[in-house]
Amino acid sequence: MNEQENINLVKQSYEWCRSEAAETMADTGLRVIALAYRRWDVLPSVMTHEAVETNLELVALIGIADPLRSESHNAVQLCKTAGIVPVMVTGDHPLTARMIANQVGIMDSAEDTLVNTSQLDEITDEALQRKSETY
């Protein structure tokens, strides 16, 4: 293996570890925050997302616990008892969302559905209506 192949292997290993760490934190219900930086010799004339949020160097991943309110589980159970089907809409990572939904009793089984933003963007209004009627 030459030097460039070694460098590529190290980079791939680093990327896998970083991804695995974020997934592990999200899977335990933590909200994952990434800290990164970028240096410029000259600042861009216009600060757009495209200009600022590229070529960043990851410094750290931080998992933040955001405890549920003590009344959350009871509120979900009261809704279910009243015939109301609770639905959770969140911007959290899908693994974090699943953990929280499990903790409060919104998702009770493996058959319960989690829809991520990509899927939600692609589904038609009619299909979403049909899907919601199955609950």
C-alpha positions in Angstrom: 0.0 0.0 0.0 1.4 3.4 -1.0 1.3 6.6 1.1 -1.8 8.0 -0.7 -3.7 4.7 -0.2 -2.8 4.8 3.5 -4.1 8.4 3.8 -7.3 7.5 2.0 -7.8 4.5 4.4 -7.3 6.7 7.4 -9.8 9.3 6.0 -12.3 6.6 5.4 -11.8 5.1 8.9 -12.2 8.6 10.4 -15.4 9.3 8.4 -16.9 5.9 9.5 -16.0 6.6 13.2 -17.5 10.1 13.0 -20.7 8.8 11.5 -20.9 5.9 13.9 -20.5 8.2 16.9 -23.3 10.5 15.7 -25.6 7.5 15.1 -24.8 6.0 18.5 -25.6 9.3 20.2 -28.8 9.8 18.3 -29.9 6.2 18.9 -29.7 6.8 22.7 -31.9 9.9 22.4 -29.2 12.5 22.4 -29.4 15.6 20.2 -26.2 15.7 18.2 -24.4 19.0 17.7 -21.4 19.2 15.4 -18.7 21.8 16.0 -16.7 22.8 13.0 -14.6 25.7 11.7 -13.1 27.1 8.5 -10.3 29.5 7.8 -10.3 32.1 5.1 -7.5 34.2 3.8 -10.2 36.7 2.7 -13.8 36.7 3.9 -16.4 36.2 1.2 -18.1 39.4 0.1 -21.5 37.8 0.7 -22.1 35.5 3.6 -24.4 32.8 2.1 -25.0 29.3 3.4 -23.2 28.0 0.3 -20.2 30.1 1.0 -20.0 29.5 4.7 -21.1 25.9 5.1 -18.5 24.2 2.9 -15.0 22.9 3.5 -15.5 22.8 7.2 -13.2 21.0 9.5 -15.0 18.9 12.2 -13.8 19.6 15.7 -16.2 17.6 17.8 -19.6 16.0 18.1 -21.5 16.7 21.2 -24.5 14.7 22.5 -27.0 16.8 24.4 -29.7 15.2 26.6 -32.9 17.1 26.5 -35.0 15.3 29.1 -38.7 14.8 28.5 -41.2 16.7 30.6 -42.4 14.5 33.4 -46.0 14.8 32.2 -45.3 13.8 28.5 -45.9 10.1 28.9 -49.2 10.6 30.8 -50.4 13.1 28.3 -49.8 10.6 25.4 -51.6 7.9 27.3 -54.6 10.2 28.0 -54.8 11.0 24.3 -54.8 7.3 23.4 -57.5 6.5 26.0 -59.6 9.3 24.5 -59.2 7.8 21.0 -56.7 10.4 19.8 -53.8 9.1 17.9 -50.7 11.1 18.9 -48.3 12.1 16.1 -44.9 13.7 16.7 -43.4 16.1 14.2 -39.8 17.0 14.9 -36.6 18.1 13.2 -34.6 15.7 15.2 -32.4 12.9 13.7 -34.7 9.9 12.9 -33.0 7.8 15.6 -33.4 10.5 18.2 -37.0 10.9 17.2 -37.7 7.2 17.5 -36.1 7.0 20.9 -38.2 10.0 22.2 -41.4 8.6 20.6 -40.7 5.3 22.3 -40.1 6.9 25.7 -43.4 8.9 25.6 -45.4 6.0 24.3 -46.1 7.3 20.8 -44.4 4.4 19.1 -45.3 1.2 20.8 -44.1 -1.4 18.3 -41.8 -2.1 15.4 -44.8 -1.7 13.1 -45.2 2.0 14.0 -44.0 4.3 11.2 -41.3 6.9 11.2 -41.3 9.2 8.2 -38.2 11.3 7.7 -38.2 14.7 5.9 -37.0 13.2 2.6 -39.9 10.8 2.6 -42.4 13.5 3.6 -41.1 15.8 0.8 -41.8 13.0 -1.8 -45.2 11.8 -0.6 -48.3 13.3 -2.2 -51.0 14.9 -0.1 -53.4 12.1 -1.1 -50.9 9.4 -0.1 -50.2 11.2 3.2 -54.0 11.3 3.9 -54.4 7.6 3.2 -51.4 6.8 5.4 -52.8 8.9 8.2 -56.1 7.1 8.0 -54.4 3.7 8.8 -53.6 4.9 12.3 
